[in-house]
Amino acid sequence: MIQTILLKNRPKGKPALSDFQFLKEDKELNIQEGEILLEANYISVDPYLRGRMSDAKSYVPPFEVGKPITSGVVAKVIASKNANFKEGDFVSGMLDWKTLQISKGEGLLKVDKDRAPLSAYLGILGMTGLTAYCGLTQIGKPKAKETLVVSGAAGAVGSVVGQIGKILGLYVVGIAGTDEKVEMLTSEFGFDHAINYNTTEDMGTALKTACPDGVDIYFDNVGGPISDAVLFNINKYARMIICGAISVYNNTEIPKSISVQPFLVKNSALMQGFIVSNYSEKFPEAMKHLSTWLAEGKLNYTETVVNGFENTPQAFLDLFEGKNKGKMIVKV
């Protein structure tokens, strides 16, 4: 039995379970020369997938209605007629939301289950870690003793960014949405200070208190009013790294926000958006550092693991309710 999850409808506003369709097929998959048969083990669900569900111009083509959703997947090779892969290998790459599928091996990387848990290759040793490292180092250009603020700090990327900041000698402040997550940021991930935006009436004042020397680097995962508040606290030559804007992804109207230009001009500040593939030439360097820091115990990571292929859409929807701590992953 092969199970597949398709995009049924393009969501209007917040996605719902009704926007997904399950397909079950009772058939055999026979591989040809040069192909491999893959069995999904872990599936990554990420906020950026929401953008691909809309028929709008972006940095990647939108998903097609009636076709499978794709994201990062760790899979096991269960049959091979490809010289580069053998039965029993584990691979990671962008694959369909399918329990079984055929691939020619293009774009797949072998991963070592003895070096790290397989799920880590979708997180700390995958796109999550690469995004955190490349965004912070290439745009943030951190200098020791500077102040780094991270929004969405208890999420997959944010929690890694803050830890890398500490390794590089920064003073790190995280912003998250529950007291439990705030406690986790300081006790488990070593942040110097953390703010619960849901119980804070004046984020601007809270940030001023938490960052007495102002904000030198802002790693933005959420956008919206939280990011507006950071602008009032940036220093001269501040660098603002725009990684995501989950707070506005489901808006049906263009969000109203303060004008950023006066803050940028007044502070000679930089605001730059990015996607991780912009820095593909830095991936070997990033992986070297990430794997070394992980082995040395300098990097900690947490995962929210949802069991069951059938729960993949709900795990994705839960991202927008902040139900994840760290990386959200589905164990097939």
C-alpha positions as CSV (number, residue, x, y, z in Angstrom):
1,M,0.0,0.0,0.0
2,I,1.4,3.4,-1.1
3,Q,0.0,6.5,0.7
4,T,0.4,10.0,-0.8
5,I,-0.7,13.4,0.5
6,L,-1.8,15.8,-2.3
7,L,-2.7,19.5,-2.3
8,K,-6.4,19.5,-2.7
9,N,-7.1,23.3,-2.6
10,R,-5.2,26.5,-2.4
11,P,-5.9,27.8,1.1
12,K,-7.5,31.2,1.7
13,G,-6.0,32.5,4.9
14,K,-5.0,29.8,7.3
15,P,-4.7,26.3,5.8
16,A,-7.1,23.6,7.0
17,L,-7.1,19.8,6.8
18,S,-9.6,20.1,4.0
19,D,-6.9,21.6,1.8
20,F,-5.1,18.2,1.8
21,Q,-6.1,14.9,0.1
22,F,-5.0,11.4,1.0
23,L,-4.5,8.9,-1.8
24,K,-4.0,5.2,-1.2
25,E,-2.8,2.9,-4.0
26,D,-2.4,-0.9,-3.8
27,K,0.3,-1.4,-6.4
28,E,3.9,-2.5,-6.8
29,L,6.6,-0.1,-7.7
30,N,9.2,-1.6,-10.1
31,I,12.5,0.3,-10.5
32,Q,14.4,0.7,-13.7
33,E,18.1,0.9,-14.4
34,G,19.5,4.0,-12.6
35,E,16.6,4.2,-10.1
36,I,16.1,3.6,-6.4
37,L,13.0,2.7,-4.3
38,L,12.7,4.8,-1.2
39,E,10.7,4.3,2.0
40,A,10.0,7.5,3.9
41,N,11.2,7.5,7.5
42,Y,11.0,11.2,8.6
43,I,9.2,14.2,7.0
44,S,10.0,17.8,7.7
45,V,7.1,20.3,8.0
46,D,8.1,23.9,7.7
47,P,6.4,27.3,7.6
48,Y,7.7,28.2,4.1
49,L,5.5,25.4,2.7
50,R,2.5,27.8,3.2
51,G,3.9,30.1,0.5
52,R,4.1,27.2,-1.9
53,M,0.5,26.4,-1.4
54,S,-0.5,29.8,-2.9
55,D,-0.3,30.5,-6.6
56,A,1.9,33.5,-6.2
57,K,5.4,34.5,-7.4
58,S,8.1,33.4,-5.0
59,Y,11.6,32.0,-4.9
60,V,10.3,28.5,-5.7
61,P,7.4,27.4,-7.9
62,P,4.0,26.8,-6.1
63,F,2.7,23.4,-5.5
64,E,0.3,22.1,-8.1
65,V,-3.3,21.3,-7.1
66,G,-3.9,17.6,-7.3
67,K,-0.1,16.8,-7.0
68,P,1.9,15.7,-4.0
69,I,3.3,18.1,-1.4
70,T,7.1,18.0,-1.2
71,S,9.5,18.9,1.6
72,G,12.7,17.6,3.3
73,V,12.5,13.8,3.8
74,V,14.8,11.2,5.2
75,A,14.2,7.9,3.5
76,K,15.7,4.4,3.4
77,V,16.8,2.8,0.1
78,I,14.9,-0.5,0.0
79,A,15.9,-1.4,-3.6
80,S,18.5,0.0,-6.0
81,K,19.6,-0.2,-9.6
82,N,21.7,2.9,-9.1
83,A,25.5,2.4,-8.6
84,N,25.6,5.4,-6.2
85,F,23.2,3.9,-3.7
86,K,22.8,0.4,-2.2
87,E,20.0,-1.2,-0.3
88,G,20.0,-0.1,3.3
89,D,21.4,3.3,2.7
90,F,19.7,6.3,4.2
91,V,19.3,9.5,2.2
92,S,17.9,13.0,2.7
93,G,16.5,15.4,0.1
94,M,13.4,17.1,-1.2
95,L,10.9,14.3,-1.8
96,D,7.2,13.9,-2.2
97,W,4.9,13.2,0.8
98,K,4.7,9.5,0.0
99,T,5.4,6.4,2.0
100,L,7.1,4.8,-1.0
101,Q,8.5,6.4,-4.1
102,I,11.0,6.0,-7.0
103,S,13.9,8.3,-7.4
104,K,16.9,8.6,-9.8
105,G,19.0,9.8,-6.8
106,E,19.3,13.3,-8.1
107,G,19.7,15.9,-5.2
108,L,19.9,13.2,-2.6
109,L,22.6,13.1,0.1
110,K,23.6,9.9,2.0
111,V,23.3,10.3,5.7
112,D,24.9,8.3,8.5
113,K,22.6,7.1,11.2
114,D,25.6,6.2,13.4
115,R,26.9,9.8,13.3
116,A,23.6,11.4,14.4
117,P,19.9,10.5,14.8
118,L,18.3,10.4,11.3
119,S,15.8,13.1,12.2
120,A,18.8,15.5,12.9
121,Y,19.5,15.6,9.1
122,L,16.2,17.5,8.7
123,G,17.1,19.9,11.5
124,I,20.4,20.7,13.1
125,L,22.4,19.0,10.4
126,G,20.0,19.9,7.6
127,M,18.3,22.9,6.2
128,T,17.6,24.2,9.7
129,G,21.2,24.3,10.8
130,L,22.4,25.6,7.4
131,T,19.8,28.4,7.5
132,A,20.8,29.5,11.0
133,Y,24.5,29.4,10.3
134,C,24.5,31.1,6.9
135,G,22.0,33.8,7.8
136,L,23.8,34.8,11.0
137,T,27.3,34.7,9.7
138,Q,26.9,35.9,6.1
139,I,24.4,38.7,6.7
140,G,24.7,39.3,10.5
141,K,28.5,39.4,10.4
142,P,28.7,39.0,14.2
143,K,31.4,40.5,16.3
144,A,32.0,39.3,19.9
145,K,30.1,41.2,22.6
146,E,27.4,42.5,20.2
147,T,23.7,42.0,21.0
148,L,21.7,39.5,19.0
149,V,17.9,39.4,19.2
150,V,16.1,36.3,17.7
151,S,12.3,36.2,17.1
152,G,10.6,32.8,16.9
153,A,13.5,31.8,19.1
154,A,12.1,28.5,20.3
155,G,11.5,27.3,16.8
156,A,13.8,25.2,14.7
157,V,16.0,27.9,13.2
158,G,15.7,30.4,16.0
159,S,17.0,28.0,18.7
160,V,20.0,27.2,16.6
161,V,20.7,30.9,15.7
162,G,20.8,31.8,19.4
163,Q,23.2,29.0,20.3
164,I,25.6,29.9,17.4
165,G,25.4,33.5,18.7
166,K,26.6,32.4,22.1
167,I,29.4,30.3,20.6
168,L,30.5,33.4,18.7
169,G,30.5,35.5,21.9
170,L,27.3,37.5,21.5
171,Y,24.8,38.6,24.1
172,V,21.6,36.8,23.0
173,V,18.0,37.7,23.6
174,G,15.2,35.4,22.4
175,I,11.5,36.1,21.8
176,A,8.9,33.3,22.2
177,G,5.2,32.8,22.9
178,T,5.0,30.8,26.2
179,D,6.6,30.9,29.6
180,E,7.7,27.3,29.0
181,K,9.5,28.2,25.8
182,V,11.1,31.2,27.5
183,E,12.4,29.0,30.2
184,M,13.7,26.5,27.7
185,L,15.6,29.2,25.8
186,T,17.6,30.2,28.9
187,S,18.0,26.9,30.6
188,E,18.5,24.5,27.7
189,F,19.9,26.8,24.9
190,G,21.9,29.2,26.9
191,F,20.2,32.5,25.8
192,D,21.1,35.4,28.1
193,H,17.5,36.6,28.3
194,A,14.1,35.7,26.8
195,I,10.8,37.5,26.4
196,N,7.2,36.1,26.2
197,Y,5.5,38.3,23.7
198,N,2.1,37.0,24.6
199,T,2.4,38.3,28.2
200,T,4.3,41.5,27.4
201,E,2.2,44.6,26.9
202,D,5.0,46.8,25.6
203,M,7.5,45.0,23.5
204,G,9.5,48.1,22.8
205,T,10.1,48.7,26.4
206,A,10.8,45.1,27.2
207,L,13.4,44.9,24.5
208,K,15.0,48.1,25.7
209,T,15.3,46.6,29.2
210,A,16.6,43.2,27.9
211,C,19.1,44.9,25.5
212,P,20.6,47.8,27.5
213,D,23.3,48.3,24.8
214,G,20.8,48.3,22.0
215,V,20.4,45.7,19.2
216,D,23.2,45.1,16.8
217,I,21.8,42.0,15.0
218,Y,18.2,40.9,14.6
219,F,17.3,37.5,13.2
220,D,13.7,37.8,12.2
221,N,11.6,34.7,11.8
222,V,8.1,36.2,12.4
223,G,7.7,39.7,11.0
224,G,4.7,41.8,12.2
225,P,4.5,43.9,15.4
226,I,7.3,42.1,17.2
227,S,9.8,43.1,14.4
228,D,8.4,46.6,14.4
229,A,9.3,46.9,18.1
230,V,12.9,45.8,17.4
231,L,13.3,48.7,15.0
232,F,13.0,51.2,17.9
233,N,16.0,49.6,19.6
234,I,18.5,49.0,16.8
235,N,22.0,50.5,16.9
236,K,24.0,52.3,14.3
237,Y,25.1,49.8,11.6
238,A,22.6,47.2,12.8
239,R,22.0,44.2,10.6
240,M,18.5,42.8,10.3
241,I,18.3,39.2,8.8
242,I,14.9,38.5,7.4
243,C,14.5,34.7,7.4
244,G,10.7,34.4,7.7
245,A,7.4,36.1,8.6
246,I,5.2,33.4,9.9
247,S,3.0,35.9,11.7
248,V,1.7,37.2,8.4
249,Y,1.8,34.2,6.1
250,N,-2.0,33.5,6.5
251,N,-3.1,37.1,6.0
252,T,-5.6,37.7,3.3
253,E,-4.9,41.4,3.1
254,I,-1.6,43.3,2.9
255,P,-0.5,43.8,6.5
256,K,-0.1,47.4,7.8
257,S,3.2,48.1,9.3
258,I,5.4,51.0,10.3
259,S,7.8,52.4,7.6
260,V,11.2,50.9,8.1
261,Q,13.1,53.5,5.9
262,P,13.6,56.1,8.6
263,F,15.0,53.6,11.0
264,L,17.4,52.3,8.3
265,V,18.5,55.7,7.3
266,K,18.9,57.1,10.8
267,N,21.0,54.1,11.9
268,S,22.8,53.3,8.6
269,A,21.3,49.9,9.1
270,L,21.0,46.9,6.8
271,M,17.8,44.8,6.3
272,Q,18.2,41.8,4.0
273,G,16.0,38.9,3.2
274,F,17.5,35.5,2.2
275,I,16.9,31.9,1.4
276,V,19.4,29.3,2.4
277,S,20.2,28.3,-1.1
278,N,21.7,31.8,-1.7
279,Y,24.7,30.5,0.3
280,S,25.2,27.0,-1.1
281,E,28.9,27.6,-1.5
282,K,29.1,28.0,2.3
283,F,27.4,24.7,3.1
284,P,30.6,22.6,3.5
285,E,31.9,25.2,5.9
286,A,28.6,25.3,7.8
287,M,28.3,21.5,8.0
288,K,31.9,21.3,9.4
289,H,31.2,23.8,12.1
290,L,27.7,22.4,13.0
291,S,28.8,18.8,13.2
292,T,31.9,19.8,15.3
293,W,29.9,21.9,17.7
294,L,27.3,19.2,18.0
295,A,29.9,16.5,18.7
296,E,31.5,18.9,21.3
297,G,28.2,19.4,23.1
298,K,28.2,23.1,22.2
299,L,24.9,22.8,20.3
300,N,21.7,21.4,21.7
301,Y,18.6,20.8,19.8
302,T,15.0,19.8,20.4
303,E,12.4,18.3,18.2
304,T,8.7,17.9,18.3
305,V,8.1,14.5,16.7
306,V,4.6,13.6,15.5
307,N,4.0,9.9,14.9
308,G,2.2,8.7,11.8
309,F,2.2,9.6,8.1
310,E,-1.5,10.4,8.3
311,N,-0.7,13.2,10.8
312,T,1.6,15.1,8.5
313,P,-0.9,17.8,7.5
314,Q,-2.0,18.4,11.2
315,A,1.7,18.7,12.2
316,F,2.1,21.4,9.5
317,L,-1.0,23.3,10.8
318,D,0.3,23.1,14.3
319,L,3.3,25.3,13.3
320,F,0.9,28.3,13.0
321,E,-0.3,27.7,16.6
322,G,3.2,27.6,18.0
323,K,2.7,24.0,19.2
324,N,6.3,23.0,18.3
325,K,9.4,23.3,20.3
326,G,12.4,23.3,17.9
327,K,12.0,21.4,14.7
328,M,8.7,19.9,13.8
329,I,9.1,16.4,12.3
330,V,6.8,13.6,11.4
331,K,8.0,10.0,12.0
332,V,6.4,8.0,9.3
